[in-house]
């Protein structure tokens, strides 16, 4: 996808409204250093890695990839767009998909 056809970053008001509209704020997603972030906890490393692999499959299909910080029993997921820099609809879609995967696990 060419940079000009990529979604543009959301401004603060539009981002807050989108987080509320999709229930992401209530689900624990928050902004941290310009990224949309949530930490998911799991009972063991195997369950954590199953979640990570599910997120990776989504990201590959969407051609938009989060930063994943993985450790025993938890994974922090950080969505942001690098070109253009900011939170875009791609990141909101990624957070919604990640949230659904977290609930399904």
WOMO-V419833 format. One record per backbone hydrogen bond with DSSP energy under -1.0 kcal/mol. NH is the residue of the N-H (numbers start at 1). CO is the residue of the C=O. Records with the same first field share a line. If there is no record, write none. Layout:
NH = CO  CO
This chain:
5 = 2
6 = 3
10 = 87
15 = 11
16 = 12
17 = 13
18 = 14
19 = 15
20 = 16
21 = 17
22 = 18
23 = 20
24 = 19
25 = 19
27 = 23
28 = 25
29 = 24
30 = 37
32 = 35
35 = 32
36 = 79
37 = 30
38 = 77
40 = 75
42 = 73
48 = 44
49 = 45
50 = 46
51 = 47
52 = 48
53 = 49
54 = 50
55 = 51
56 = 52
57 = 53
58 = 54
59 = 55
60 = 56
61 = 57
62 = 58
63 = 59
64 = 59
67 = 78
69 = 76
71 = 74
74 = 71
75 = 40
76 = 69
77 = 38
78 = 67
79 = 36
81 = 86
86 = 81
92 = 88
93 = 89
94 = 90
95 = 91
96 = 92
97 = 93
98 = 94
99 = 95
100 = 96
101 = 97
102 = 98
103 = 99
104 = 100
105 = 101
